[in-house]
Amino acid sequence: MSRRLFAAGLSLLICQLSNSSRAADVRLTGILPQSDGSVFVSHTSNTNSYYLLLRGDRLESIISARDAALGAADSGLLHDSASLATTRFFRVREVPADAPLDSDGDGIDDVYELRTTGLNPLNSADANTLAPGAGGKTYLEVYESQQVPLTTLASTSPFNGEDGVSVTRETVFRFTRPVSSGATFSTANVYATFGGRKLLSRVELASDRRSVTLFGLENLPDGARVRVTIDPGDTRDDLGRRLDLAGNGQPGSIGQIDFDTASVTPVGETAVIGHVFASA
């Protein structure tokens, strides 16, 4: 369906098209030609979508993106600022905000750009400009760091709930990403407890910064439930983000595991008999 309007000597065709894909066309409700030759186009709108104004010189080729805006309640307004004394064909495309496009192909999605001061979803050059307050990172680098899940625990040894753990065993926390080059861990934020007491230990951060190991300076209590805690505080990962060691999506959350140690209580009238061979 379409309707033709005439204004300021320009013939403007507004197209109302349907589209079965998630990125769909929307009903246009009006056109406002300006004295400078630019045009405002009004359309139906909702807050769960954003909208692209597309223009073409031919009805079968309406593909040039001219403006973009987040959806508003009931109605929206888009602007083509170019002044052209020729026939122009317009289409407004509705795109779900939770499935955005990357209209300018700069690696940053449209919705993020529309919500970020300094970015334009139709300008690919802005992605590589420095983002304010980002420590020298570009907008693209900031965006990419925000799309990656927060660093959490990939695994632990012993695992949470394990039983029969040796009283001489160390505890290892492995991260999903490396921590920052300046990160440090100590017994102030990585420790084992039993009966309300911190057990004597030391902490080592692996050279690849992907794991922390707690070594005991005394044996773990036998036949006991031991808790090991790792509190990241303000420790950051290699992307500059606080750690989420509880895995609950909260930066700075604390990781904990509980395990049961093996009993070493001697059994009366028993003995261990055999040979011990050194292993390679």
HUSULQUI-V741379 format. One record per pair of residues at least 4 apart in sequence whose C-alpha atoms are under 7 Angstrom apart, sorted by the first residue. I is the first residue (numbers start at 1). J is the second residue. D is the distance in whole Angstrom. If there is no record, write none. Layout:
BEGIN
i=I j=J d=D
i=I j=J d=D
END
This chain:
BEGIN
i=1 j=15 d=6
i=1 j=16 d=5
i=1 j=17 d=6
i=2 j=13 d=7
i=2 j=14 d=6
i=2 j=15 d=5
i=2 j=16 d=6
i=3 j=13 d=6
i=3 j=14 d=6
i=3 j=15 d=7
i=4 j=12 d=6
i=4 j=13 d=5
i=4 j=14 d=7
i=5 j=11 d=6
i=5 j=12 d=6
i=5 j=13 d=6
i=6 j=10 d=6
i=6 j=11 d=5
i=6 j=12 d=6
i=7 j=11 d=7
i=7 j=33 d=7
i=10 j=85 d=6
i=10 j=86 d=6
i=10 j=87 d=6
i=11 j=87 d=5
i=12 j=87 d=6
i=12 j=88 d=5
i=12 j=89 d=6
i=13 j=88 d=7
i=13 j=89 d=5
i=13 j=90 d=7
i=14 j=89 d=6
i=14 j=90 d=5
i=14 j=91 d=7
i=15 j=90 d=6
i=15 j=91 d=6
i=16 j=26 d=7
i=16 j=27 d=6
i=16 j=28 d=6
i=17 j=25 d=6
i=18 j=24 d=7
i=18 j=25 d=6
i=19 j=24 d=5
i=19 j=25 d=6
i=20 j=24 d=7
i=22 j=95 d=7
i=23 j=93 d=7
i=23 j=94 d=6
i=23 j=95 d=4
i=23 j=96 d=7
i=24 j=93 d=6
i=24 j=94 d=5
i=24 j=95 d=6
i=25 j=92 d=6
i=25 j=93 d=4
i=25 j=94 d=5
i=26 j=44 d=7
i=26 j=92 d=6
i=26 j=93 d=6
i=26 j=94 d=6
i=27 j=43 d=6
i=27 j=44 d=6
i=28 j=42 d=6
i=28 j=43 d=4
i=28 j=44 d=6
i=29 j=42 d=5
i=29 j=43 d=5
i=29 j=44 d=7
i=30 j=41 d=6
i=30 j=42 d=5
i=30 j=43 d=7
i=31 j=39 d=7
i=31 j=40 d=6
i=31 j=41 d=5
i=31 j=42 d=6
i=32 j=39 d=6
i=32 j=40 d=5
i=32 j=41 d=6
i=33 j=37 d=7
i=33 j=38 d=6
i=33 j=39 d=4
i=33 j=40 d=6
i=34 j=38 d=5
i=34 j=39 d=6
i=36 j=83 d=7
i=37 j=83 d=4
i=37 j=84 d=7
i=38 j=80 d=6
i=38 j=81 d=5
i=38 j=82 d=6
i=38 j=83 d=5
i=39 j=79 d=6
i=39 j=80 d=5
i=39 j=81 d=7
i=40 j=77 d=7
i=40 j=78 d=6
i=40 j=79 d=4
i=40 j=80 d=6
i=41 j=77 d=6
i=41 j=78 d=5
i=41 j=79 d=6
i=42 j=75 d=7
i=42 j=76 d=6
i=42 j=77 d=4
i=42 j=78 d=6
i=43 j=75 d=6
i=43 j=76 d=5
i=43 j=77 d=6
i=44 j=74 d=6
i=44 j=75 d=5
i=44 j=76 d=6
i=45 j=71 d=6
i=45 j=72 d=6
i=45 j=73 d=6
i=45 j=74 d=5
i=45 j=75 d=5
i=45 j=76 d=6
i=46 j=71 d=5
i=46 j=72 d=5
i=46 j=73 d=5
i=46 j=74 d=6
i=47 j=71 d=5
i=47 j=72 d=5
i=47 j=73 d=6
i=48 j=71 d=7
i=48 j=96 d=6
i=48 j=97 d=6
i=49 j=70 d=7
i=49 j=71 d=5
i=49 j=94 d=6
i=49 j=95 d=5
i=49 j=96 d=4
i=49 j=97 d=5
i=50 j=69 d=6
i=50 j=70 d=4
i=50 j=71 d=5
i=50 j=94 d=6
i=50 j=95 d=5
i=50 j=96 d=6
i=50 j=97 d=6
i=51 j=68 d=6
i=51 j=69 d=5
i=51 j=70 d=6
i=51 j=71 d=7
i=51 j=92 d=7
i=51 j=93 d=6
i=51 j=94 d=5
i=51 j=95 d=6
i=52 j=65 d=7
i=52 j=67 d=6
i=52 j=68 d=5
i=52 j=69 d=7
i=52 j=92 d=6
i=52 j=93 d=5
i=52 j=94 d=7
i=53 j=65 d=6
i=53 j=66 d=5
i=53 j=67 d=5
i=53 j=68 d=6
i=53 j=78 d=6
i=53 j=90 d=7
i=53 j=91 d=6
i=53 j=92 d=5
i=53 j=93 d=7
i=54 j=62 d=6
i=54 j=63 d=6
i=54 j=64 d=5
i=54 j=65 d=4
i=54 j=66 d=6
i=54 j=90 d=6
i=54 j=91 d=5
i=54 j=92 d=6
i=55 j=62 d=5
i=55 j=63 d=6
i=55 j=64 d=5
i=55 j=65 d=6
i=55 j=66 d=7
i=55 j=88 d=7
i=55 j=89 d=6
i=55 j=90 d=5
i=55 j=91 d=6
i=56 j=61 d=6
i=56 j=62 d=4
i=56 j=63 d=6
i=56 j=64 d=6
i=56 j=88 d=6
i=56 j=89 d=5
i=56 j=90 d=7
i=57 j=87 d=6
i=57 j=88 d=5
i=57 j=89 d=6
i=58 j=62 d=7
i=58 j=89 d=7
i=59 j=89 d=6
i=62 j=89 d=7
i=62 j=90 d=7
i=62 j=91 d=7
i=66 j=80 d=6
i=67 j=78 d=6
i=67 j=79 d=6
i=67 j=80 d=6
i=68 j=78 d=7
i=69 j=114 d=7
i=70 j=114 d=7
i=71 j=76 d=7
i=72 j=76 d=6
i=95 j=100 d=6
i=96 j=100 d=6
i=97 j=111 d=6
i=100 j=109 d=6
i=100 j=110 d=6
i=100 j=111 d=6
i=101 j=109 d=6
i=101 j=110 d=6
i=102 j=107 d=7
i=102 j=108 d=6
i=102 j=109 d=5
i=102 j=110 d=5
i=103 j=110 d=7
i=103 j=121 d=6
i=103 j=122 d=6
i=104 j=121 d=6
i=104 j=122 d=5
i=104 j=123 d=6
i=104 j=124 d=5
i=105 j=124 d=6
i=106 j=124 d=5
i=106 j=127 d=6
i=107 j=140 d=7
i=108 j=112 d=7
i=108 j=113 d=7
i=108 j=140 d=7
i=108 j=143 d=7
i=109 j=113 d=7
i=110 j=114 d=6
i=110 j=121 d=5
i=111 j=115 d=6
i=112 j=116 d=6
i=113 j=119 d=5
i=113 j=120 d=6
i=113 j=121 d=5
i=114 j=119 d=7
i=114 j=120 d=6
i=114 j=121 d=7
i=119 j=126 d=6
i=127 j=138 d=7
i=127 j=139 d=5
i=127 j=140 d=5
i=128 j=138 d=5
i=128 j=139 d=6
i=128 j=140 d=6
i=129 j=138 d=5
i=129 j=139 d=6
i=130 j=136 d=6
i=130 j=137 d=6
i=130 j=138 d=4
i=130 j=139 d=6
i=131 j=137 d=6
i=131 j=138 d=5
i=131 j=139 d=5
i=137 j=141 d=6
i=137 j=142 d=6
i=138 j=142 d=6
i=139 j=143 d=6
i=140 j=144 d=6
i=141 j=145 d=6
i=142 j=146 d=6
i=143 j=147 d=6
i=144 j=148 d=7
i=145 j=239 d=6
i=150 j=243 d=6
i=150 j=244 d=6
i=150 j=249 d=7
i=151 j=175 d=7
i=151 j=176 d=6
i=151 j=177 d=6
i=151 j=237 d=7
i=151 j=243 d=5
i=151 j=244 d=6
i=152 j=175 d=6
i=152 j=176 d=6
i=152 j=243 d=6
i=152 j=244 d=5
i=152 j=245 d=4
i=152 j=246 d=7
i=152 j=247 d=6
i=153 j=173 d=7
i=153 j=174 d=6
i=153 j=175 d=5
i=153 j=176 d=6
i=153 j=245 d=6
i=154 j=174 d=5
i=154 j=175 d=5
i=154 j=176 d=5
i=155 j=173 d=6
i=155 j=174 d=5
i=156 j=172 d=5
i=156 j=173 d=5
i=156 j=174 d=6
i=157 j=171 d=6
i=157 j=172 d=5
i=157 j=173 d=7
i=158 j=162 d=6
i=158 j=171 d=6
i=160 j=257 d=5
i=160 j=258 d=5
i=160 j=259 d=6
i=161 j=258 d=6
i=161 j=259 d=5
i=162 j=259 d=5
i=162 j=260 d=6
i=163 j=259 d=6
i=163 j=260 d=4
i=163 j=261 d=6
i=164 j=260 d=6
i=164 j=261 d=5
i=164 j=262 d=4
i=165 j=260 d=6
i=165 j=261 d=4
i=165 j=262 d=5
i=166 j=261 d=6
i=166 j=262 d=6
i=167 j=219 d=5
i=167 j=220 d=5
i=167 j=221 d=6
i=167 j=222 d=6
i=167 j=261 d=6
i=167 j=262 d=7
i=168 j=219 d=5
i=168 j=220 d=6
i=170 j=213 d=7
i=170 j=214 d=6
i=170 j=215 d=5
i=170 j=216 d=6
i=171 j=213 d=6
i=171 j=214 d=5
i=171 j=215 d=7
i=172 j=211 d=7
i=172 j=212 d=6
i=172 j=213 d=4
i=172 j=214 d=6
i=173 j=211 d=5
i=173 j=212 d=5
i=173 j=213 d=6
i=174 j=210 d=6
i=174 j=211 d=4
i=174 j=212 d=7
i=175 j=210 d=5
i=175 j=211 d=6
i=177 j=210 d=6
i=177 j=237 d=7
i=178 j=208 d=7
i=178 j=209 d=5
i=178 j=210 d=4
i=178 j=237 d=6
i=178 j=238 d=6
i=179 j=183 d=6
i=179 j=209 d=5
i=179 j=210 d=7
i=179 j=236 d=6
i=179 j=237 d=4
i=179 j=238 d=5
i=180 j=236 d=6
i=180 j=237 d=5
i=180 j=238 d=4
i=180 j=240 d=7
i=183 j=235 d=6
i=183 j=236 d=7
i=185 j=189 d=7
i=185 j=190 d=7
i=185 j=203 d=7
i=185 j=205 d=7
i=186 j=190 d=6
i=186 j=203 d=6
i=187 j=191 d=5
i=187 j=202 d=6
i=187 j=203 d=6
i=189 j=230 d=6
i=189 j=231 d=5
i=189 j=232 d=7
i=190 j=229 d=6
i=190 j=230 d=4
i=190 j=231 d=6
i=191 j=198 d=7
i=191 j=228 d=6
i=191 j=229 d=6
i=191 j=230 d=7
i=192 j=198 d=6
i=192 j=199 d=6
i=192 j=226 d=7
i=192 j=227 d=6
i=192 j=228 d=4
i=192 j=229 d=6
i=193 j=197 d=5
i=193 j=198 d=4
i=193 j=199 d=6
i=193 j=226 d=6
i=193 j=227 d=5
i=193 j=228 d=6
i=194 j=198 d=7
i=194 j=226 d=5
i=194 j=227 d=7
i=200 j=216 d=6
i=200 j=217 d=5
i=200 j=218 d=6
i=201 j=214 d=7
i=201 j=215 d=5
i=201 j=216 d=4
i=201 j=217 d=5
i=202 j=214 d=6
i=202 j=215 d=5
i=202 j=216 d=6
i=202 j=217 d=7
i=203 j=213 d=6
i=203 j=214 d=5
i=203 j=215 d=6
i=204 j=212 d=6
i=204 j=213 d=5
i=204 j=214 d=7
i=205 j=209 d=6
i=205 j=211 d=6
i=205 j=212 d=5
i=205 j=213 d=7
i=206 j=210 d=6
i=206 j=211 d=5
i=206 j=212 d=6
i=222 j=261 d=5
i=222 j=262 d=6
i=222 j=263 d=5
i=222 j=264 d=6
i=223 j=260 d=7
i=223 j=261 d=5
i=223 j=262 d=5
i=223 j=263 d=4
i=224 j=260 d=5
i=224 j=261 d=5
i=225 j=258 d=7
i=225 j=259 d=6
i=225 j=260 d=4
i=225 j=261 d=7
i=226 j=258 d=6
i=226 j=259 d=6
i=226 j=260 d=6
i=227 j=256 d=7
i=227 j=257 d=6
i=227 j=258 d=4
i=227 j=259 d=7
i=228 j=256 d=6
i=228 j=257 d=5
i=228 j=258 d=6
i=229 j=255 d=6
i=229 j=256 d=4
i=229 j=257 d=7
i=230 j=254 d=6
i=230 j=255 d=5
i=230 j=256 d=6
i=231 j=254 d=5
i=231 j=255 d=6
i=232 j=243 d=6
i=232 j=252 d=6
i=232 j=254 d=7
i=233 j=252 d=6
i=234 j=242 d=6
i=234 j=252 d=6
i=235 j=242 d=6
i=235 j=243 d=7
i=236 j=240 d=5
i=236 j=241 d=5
i=236 j=242 d=4
i=236 j=243 d=6
i=237 j=241 d=5
i=237 j=242 d=6
i=237 j=243 d=7
i=242 j=251 d=5
i=242 j=252 d=6
i=243 j=251 d=5
i=243 j=252 d=5
i=243 j=253 d=7
i=244 j=248 d=7
i=244 j=249 d=6
i=244 j=250 d=6
i=244 j=251 d=5
i=244 j=252 d=5
i=244 j=253 d=5
i=245 j=253 d=5
i=245 j=254 d=5
i=245 j=255 d=5
i=246 j=253 d=5
i=246 j=254 d=5
i=246 j=255 d=5
END
